[in-house]
């Protein structure tokens, strides 16, 4: 029963549900805007010195490297925010399949589709615990 209170409290504290599709869409827009922002910064500042030192090709190369670095970091963050809850859910499912219900609680960290899946999994485990307790009472 303690697990049900914990998962229920977690589920109610999250209010804004942003589907993964929109997170990915926003990240693609963010990635598309990065070069424009960097070029805008270059155009607004005194870029004559940078272009003179690096040359036009060198400046474009540095901007490309900066863009790639930001894109790689953002992609890593986005991918880990999607795969981490799935990995945790898989680990808990493995424990449940071996009959270990003590560690059968998934942390609901988001309120998107994966968060819904984790909350549903927690409800399923709690139902299984109740049915298991009833079956043990019937056997006694």
C-alpha positions in Angstrom: 0.0 0.0 0.0 2.9 2.3 0.7 4.0 2.0 -3.0 0.6 3.1 -4.2 0.7 6.2 -2.1 4.1 7.1 -3.4 3.3 6.6 -7.1 -0.1 8.3 -6.7 1.6 11.3 -5.2 4.2 11.5 -7.9 1.5 11.3 -10.6 -0.5 14.2 -9.2 2.4 16.5 -8.8 3.1 16.7 -12.5 0.6 18.9 -14.3 2.0 19.7 -17.8 2.1 16.9 -20.3 4.3 17.4 -23.2 4.4 14.5 -25.7 7.7 13.2 -26.8 6.9 14.2 -30.4 6.7 17.9 -29.4 9.9 17.6 -27.5 11.7 16.2 -30.5 10.1 18.8 -32.8 11.2 21.7 -30.5 14.7 20.2 -30.4 14.8 20.1 -34.2 13.8 23.7 -34.4 16.4 24.6 -31.8 19.1 22.8 -33.8 18.0 24.6 -37.0 18.2 28.0 -35.3 21.6 27.5 -33.7 23.6 28.5 -36.9 21.4 31.5 -37.4 21.9 32.7 -33.8 25.7 32.2 -34.1 25.8 34.1 -37.4 23.6 36.9 -35.8 26.1 37.2 -32.9 28.9 37.3 -35.4 27.2 40.0 -37.5 26.2 42.1 -34.4 29.7 42.1 -33.0 33.0 43.3 -34.3 33.7 40.2 -36.5 36.3 41.9 -38.6 39.1 40.8 -36.2 37.9 37.2 -36.2 37.6 37.0 -39.9 41.0 38.6 -40.4 42.6 36.2 -38.0 40.9 33.0 -39.1 39.9 33.9 -42.6 36.4 33.4 -43.9 36.8 29.6 -44.2 38.2 29.4 -40.7 35.4 31.4 -39.3 32.8 29.2 -41.0 34.7 26.1 -39.7 34.7 27.5 -36.1 30.9 28.2 -36.4 30.3 24.7 -37.7 32.3 23.2 -34.9 30.4 25.3 -32.3 27.1 24.2 -33.9 28.1 20.6 -33.9 29.2 20.7 -30.3 25.9 22.2 -29.2 23.9 19.7 -31.3 25.8 16.7 -30.0 25.3 17.9 -26.3 21.6 18.6 -26.9 21.1 15.2 -28.7 22.8 13.4 -25.9 20.6 15.1 -23.3 17.4 14.4 -25.3 18.3 10.8 -26.0 19.2 10.1 -22.3 15.9 11.7 -21.1 14.0 9.3 -23.3 16.0 6.1 -22.8 16.8 6.4 -19.1 13.2 5.8 -18.0 12.8 3.0 -20.5 16.0 1.3 -19.1 14.7 1.7 -15.6 11.3 0.2 -16.5 13.1 -2.7 -18.2 15.2 -3.3 -15.1 12.1 -3.3 -12.8 10.3 -5.6 -15.2 13.2 -8.0 -15.0 13.0 -8.0 -11.2 9.2 -8.6 -11.4 9.6 -11.5 -13.9 11.9 -13.2 -11.3 9.3 -12.7 -8.6 11.1 -9.9 -6.7 8.4 -7.4 -5.9 10.4 -5.5 -3.3 12.2 -3.4 -6.0 9.2 -3.2 -8.2 8.6 0.5 -8.2 9.4 2.8 -11.2 10.1 6.4 -10.6 7.7 8.6 -12.6 10.0 11.4 -13.7 8.0 12.9 -16.6 4.4 13.4 -17.6 4.7 12.3 -21.2 4.0 9.0 -22.8 6.9 7.3 -20.9 5.7 8.8 -17.6 2.2 7.4 -18.3 3.8 4.0 -19.1 5.7 4.1 -15.8 2.6 5.1 -13.8 0.6 2.3 -15.5 3.3 -0.2 -14.7 3.3 0.9 -11.0 -0.5 0.4 -10.9 -0.1 -3.0 -12.5 2.5 -4.0 -9.9 0.3 -2.8 -7.0 -2.6 -4.8 -8.4 -0.3 -7.8 -8.7 0.7 -7.3 -5.0 -2.9 -7.2 -3.9 -3.8 -10.3 -5.9 -0.7 -12.1 -4.6 -1.7 -11.2 -1.0 -5.2 -12.5 -1.6 -3.9 -15.7 -3.1 -1.7 -16.3 -0.1 -4.6 -15.7 2.2 -6.7 -18.3 0.3 -3.9 -20.8 0.6 -3.7 -20.4 4.3 
